[in-house]
């Protein structure tokens, strides 16, 4: 695909209104893609703050994710290095226990086509259960915790991770092994992928 076609694909996504009738707010697709990107962050869906600012991971979740990756905002927001492709491009709304799941329309319509246009990805971070399930499929364990705990059993270019949301504080406290083992390996892989 030429650069012109890639820009056209990106613009089509930014103009997408496929699930507008099911969203609590006007669609505002948020992603960061470039064919030169080395790392893919496969997230869930933008939260309210990200929806309002139009900047992916521009919240406490993003601060924690950047700490996990050991990179600053300059690198994180460089589309030549980092692609950010959530399962749902728009804020899905809020439920009883946090944001609603990402709308399925995005992945069904756009995901495979976009992924096929990111040929230089060396490392994919699977953030949260929806991204993990989509990318790992039947290889995923029965729970997110079990999947993350077995991160070494997946290909070197994929790391399943819990969502870095502050709402997951209890999970992080209960699973101290995560910071001690997975994050140190993640930092090394990120550094290697970025070269």
WOVEN-V680116 format. One record per residue. PHI is phi in whole degrees, -180 to 180 (* if undefined). Layout:
PHI  PHI
This chain:
*  -76  -59  -63  -67  -63  -63  -66  -61  -60  -67  -61  -67  -63  -94  -64  -135  -58  -115  -53  -68  -103  -97  -79  -136  -60  -56  -146  -58  -126  -160  -142  -138  -160  -59  -85  -57  -102  -122  -110  -101  -94  -95  -100  -160  -63  -85  -62  -63  -64  -57  -73  -92  76  -115  -62  54  -92  -160  -62  -62  -66  -60  -66  -61  -65  -65  -58  -80  62  -134  -98  -65  -60  -73  -58  -96  -94  -65  -73  -111  -121  -101  -122  -129  -72  -66  -124  -83  -119  -61  -85  107  -113  -112  -62  -112  130  -66  -70  -62  -62  -64  -76  -58  -60  -62  -62  -87  -114  -59  -61  -65  -65  -59  -67  -102  -118  -74  -102  -67  -106  -149  -119  -98  -94  -97  86  -63  -71  -68  -61  -63  -65  -81  -95  55  -70  -75  -68  -71  -67  -130  -61  -59  -64  -65  -65  -62  -100  -56  -72  -84  -99  -54  -59  -94  -135  -127  -78  -136  -71  -71  -77  -61  -58  -65  -92  -52  -61  -64  -63  -66  -73  -117  -63  -58  -60  -64  -73  -117  -67  -66  -64  -69  -58  -59  -65  -66  -63  -59  -65  -63  -78  70
